[in-house]
Amino acid sequence: MRGGGAIPPTPTLPRKGGGSKGRSASARPPFSSSPSSTSPSPLAGEGRGGGNPAAAAPTCPACRKPPSLCVCAAIAPIATRAELVILQHPQEQDHALGTAFLAHRQFKNSRLVVGLSWPSLAAALARPSAEPRRWGVLYLGPLKPAGPLRVLSVVDAHGAPLADQDHFLAALDGVVLLDGSWSQAKALWWRNPWLLKLRRLVLAPPRPSLYGALRKEPRGDSVSTIEAAAYCLAALADDAALAERALAPLRLLLARNGAAAPARRPDRRRHVHR
């Protein structure tokens, strides 16, 4: 989700005024008996870049991919202590190579909601209450390194790492990801000022995105939503193998899409997660 200037510490745009009502992924037609599909408990533009005939084709009800890109065989839901919540911009749904829904399917303790604004963290979680300081949001700004580089860091409003990183990470109940292009992720950030109450997290992916030549980005640390989710939850669990297991659907998706697809020109609208 990084690839531009840091977001100012306080929003200046009003929350209301044309914002669409958020809705849960479970409001979509049922897709399987997977526990995550009805979990009460957050960029999917990876497939953007021109007319993709597969995007208009009938989709698999379980993974929401065209039959030729179905990845159900690689989905094996993973249980995690920390919860994953994906806030998806309404215009980022149904891209053939998008991964937000795959991330939701791959992690049992997850929730995918689509919309522009929610009045609070509790509303996004569909719960009576929630403690914002026990949640982290993948921050849209850059990290200002101060010591050894970590995969996941807790930073202050200026992007500087906080002291006692292990303490803050261990105290998190969950992580919020913003799913959309760079401009869409900024819109989600501005329209939901309660995000400022969450711990700010910055991701330093351990390797380049698996998309490789399929997607050109202005920054080398840009990754897909499922990759961001996998690396965040693996860091919180201190289990690097978790990320490898979680990325199986993405590997199959890319293999079925074909490695010979032409590279896209850099899309400077985007941040890191989509």
C-alpha positions in Angstrom: 0.0 0.0 0.0 3.0 2.3 -0.2 4.1 4.2 -3.3 3.6 7.9 -2.8 3.6 10.6 -0.2 2.4 9.9 3.3 -1.2 10.6 4.2 -1.6 13.8 6.4 -2.2 12.9 10.0 -5.7 14.3 10.1 -8.4 14.2 7.5 -9.9 17.3 6.1 -12.8 15.8 4.1 -16.2 15.2 5.7 -17.3 11.7 6.1 -20.7 12.2 4.8 -21.9 13.4 1.4 -22.4 10.7 -1.2 -20.7 7.9 0.7 -22.1 4.5 0.0 -23.3 2.3 2.7 -20.9 -0.5 3.6 -22.0 -4.0 3.1 -20.5 -7.4 4.1 -19.3 -10.0 1.6 -21.8 -12.3 3.2 -24.5 -10.2 1.6 -23.5 -11.6 -1.8 -25.0 -14.8 -3.1 -23.8 -17.9 -1.1 -20.7 -19.5 -2.5 -20.0 -22.5 -0.3 -20.2 -23.9 3.2 -16.8 -22.4 4.1 -16.9 -20.9 7.7 -15.4 -17.6 6.4 -18.3 -17.1 4.0 -20.7 -16.1 6.8 -18.2 -14.9 9.4 -19.7 -12.1 11.5 -16.4 -11.2 12.5 -9.8 -5.2 4.5 -6.6 -2.8 -2.2 -8.7 -5.7 -5.3 -7.5 -3.9 -8.4 -4.7 -6.3 -9.2 -6.5 -7.4 -12.4 -6.9 -3.9 -13.7 -5.3 -2.9 -17.0 -7.6 -3.2 -20.0 -10.5 -5.3 -21.2 -10.2 -8.8 -19.9 -12.7 -11.0 -21.5 -12.6 -13.4 -18.5 -13.9 -10.6 -16.3 -17.3 -10.7 -18.0 -17.5 -14.5 -18.1 -19.6 -16.5 -15.7 -17.8 -17.0 -12.4 -17.3 -19.8 -10.0 -19.6 -19.2 -7.1 -17.0 -20.3 -4.5 -13.9 -18.3 -5.6 -15.7 -15.7 -7.9 -13.2 -16.3 -10.7 -14.0 -17.3 -14.3 -14.0 -21.1 -14.8 -10.6 -20.9 -16.5 -9.1 -19.1 -13.5 -10.9 -21.1 -10.7 -8.6 -21.6 -7.7 -10.9 -23.5 -5.4 -8.4 -26.4 -5.4 -5.8 -24.3 -3.7 -8.1 -22.7 -1.1 -7.5 -24.2 2.4 -8.8 -21.8 5.1 -6.2 -21.0 7.7 -7.1 -20.2 11.4 -5.3 -17.2 12.9 -5.4 -15.6 16.3 -5.5 -12.1 14.8 -8.6 -11.1 12.7 -8.4 -9.8 9.2 -10.8 -7.1 8.0 -10.7 -5.9 4.4 -12.5 -2.7 3.5 -13.0 -2.8 -0.2 -13.9 0.2 -2.4 -17.1 -0.5 -4.4 -15.3 0.0 -7.7 -12.7 -2.7 -6.9 -15.1 -5.7 -7.1 -15.0 -8.6 -9.5 -11.6 -8.0 -11.2 -10.5 -11.3 -12.7 -7.1 -11.1 -11.0 -8.2 -9.4 -7.8 -7.4 -11.1 -4.5 -9.4 -9.5 -1.8 -12.1 -12.2 -1.9 -9.4 -14.9 -2.1 -7.8 -13.5 1.1 -11.2 -13.6 2.8 -11.7 -17.2 1.8 -8.1 -18.2 2.7 -8.3 -16.9 6.3 -11.0 -18.3 8.6 -11.0 -15.3 10.9 -11.7 -12.7 8.3 -14.4 -10.3 7.1 -14.7 -8.5 3.8 -17.0 -5.5 3.6 -17.6 -3.3 0.6 -18.4 0.4 0.8 -17.0 3.9 1.2 -17.6 4.7 4.9 -18.6 3.3 8.2 -19.3 5.3 11.3 -16.8 3.4 13.5 -14.6 0.3 13.8 -17.4 -1.5 15.5 -19.7 -0.8 12.6 -17.2 -2.2 10.1 -16.9 -5.3 12.3 -20.7 -5.5 12.8 -20.3 -5.6 16.5 -21.7 -3.6 19.4 -18.3 -2.3 20.4 -14.6 -2.6 19.6 -11.4 -1.1 21.1 -9.5 0.8 18.3 -6.1 0.7 19.9 -6.2 -3.1 19.8 -6.5 -2.9 16.0 -4.0 -2.0 13.4 -4.5 -0.5 9.9 -2.0 -1.0 7.1 -0.9 2.6 6.7 -0.7 4.3 3.3 2.4 6.3 4.1 6.1 5.4 4.0 8.2 3.9 6.8 11.1 6.0 8.2 13.5 3.2 9.2 15.1 3.4 12.7 17.0 0.2 13.2 16.7 -3.3 11.7 14.0 -3.6 9.0 11.0 -5.6 10.1 8.3 -7.2 7.9 5.6 -5.5 10.0 6.2 -2.3 12.0 4.0 -0.1 14.2 4.6 3.6 13.4 3.5 6.9 14.7 1.7 9.6 12.7 5.0 10.6 11.0 5.9 7.1 10.0 8.6 6.6 12.6 8.6 3.2 14.3 7.4 3.0 17.9 9.6 1.6 20.7 8.8 -1.9 21.9 7.5 -3.2 18.6 6.9 -6.7 19.9 4.6 -5.4 22.7 2.4 -3.4 20.4 2.1 -6.2 17.8 1.3 -8.9 20.4 -1.5 -6.7 21.7 -3.3 -6.4 18.4 -6.7 -8.2 18.0 -6.8 -7.7 14.2 -5.6 -5.9 11.1 -7.6 -3.7 8.7 -6.6 -3.6 5.0 -7.8 -1.0 2.5 -8.6 -2.6 -0.9 -8.5 -0.4 -3.9 -6.3 1.7 -6.3 -4.2 4.4 -4.7 -6.9 7.0 -5.2 -9.6 4.7 -3.9 -7.5 3.7 -0.8 -7.1 7.4 -0.1 -10.8 7.9 -0.4 -11.4 5.1 2.1 -8.9 6.7 4.5 -10.4 10.2 4.3 -14.0 9.0 4.6 -13.3 6.9 7.7 -11.6 9.2 10.3 -11.9 6.4 12.9 -9.0 4.7 11.2 -6.7 7.4 12.8 -7.5 5.8 16.2 -6.0 2.4 15.1 -2.4 1.5 15.3 -0.6 2.4 12.1 1.2 -0.5 10.5 3.8 -0.4 7.7 4.6 -3.5 5.7 8.0 -4.3 4.3 7.3 -7.3 2.1 10.1 -10.0 2.3 10.1 -10.3 -1.5 8.6 -8.7 -4.6 5.0 -9.4 -5.5 4.3 -12.7 -7.2 2.6 -10.8 -10.0 6.0 -10.1 -11.5 5.7 -8.8 -15.1 1.9 -9.1 -15.0 1.8 -5.8 -13.2 4.2 -2.8 -13.2 4.2 -0.6 -10.1 6.0 2.7 -9.3 7.5 1.0 -6.2 9.1 -2.3 -5.8 7.3 -3.0 -2.5 3.8 -3.1 -4.0 2.0 -6.3 -3.3 -1.5 -7.7 -3.8 -4.2 -7.8 -1.0 -3.7 -11.5 -0.3 0.1 -11.0 -0.1 -0.3 -8.1 2.3 -2.7 -10.1 4.4 -0.5 -13.2 4.4 2.6 -11.2 5.4 0.8 -9.3 8.1 -0.8 -12.3 9.7 2.4 -14.4 9.4 4.3 -11.6 11.2 1.7 -11.4 14.0 1.9 -15.1 14.4 5.7 -15.2 14.1 5.2 -18.0 11.5 6.8 -17.4 8.1 5.4 -20.7 6.8 1.8 -19.3 7.2 2.4 -16.8 4.4 3.6 -19.6 2.1 0.4 -21.6 2.7 -1.8 -18.6 2.4 -0.5 -17.7 -1.1 -1.3 -21.0 -2.7 -4.5 -19.6 -4.4 -2.5 -16.6 -5.8 0.1 -18.9 -7.3 -2.6 -21.1 -8.9 -4.4 -18.0 -10.2 -1.3 -16.7 -11.9 -0.3 -20.0 -13.3 -3.8 -20.4 -14.9 -3.7 -16.8 -16.1 -0.5 -17.6 -18.0 3.0 -16.2 -17.5 3.1 -14.9 -21.1 0.7 -12.0 -20.5 2.2 -8.7 -21.5 3.5 -6.4 -18.8 1.3 -3.4 -18.0 2.6 0.2 -17.9 3.1 1.6 -14.4 -0.2 2.6 -12.8 0.7 5.5 -10.6 -2.8 5.8 -9.1 -2.1 2.8 -6.9 -0.6 2.3 -3.5 0.4 -1.2 -2.4 -2.8 -3.1 -1.6 -5.5 -3.6 -4.0 
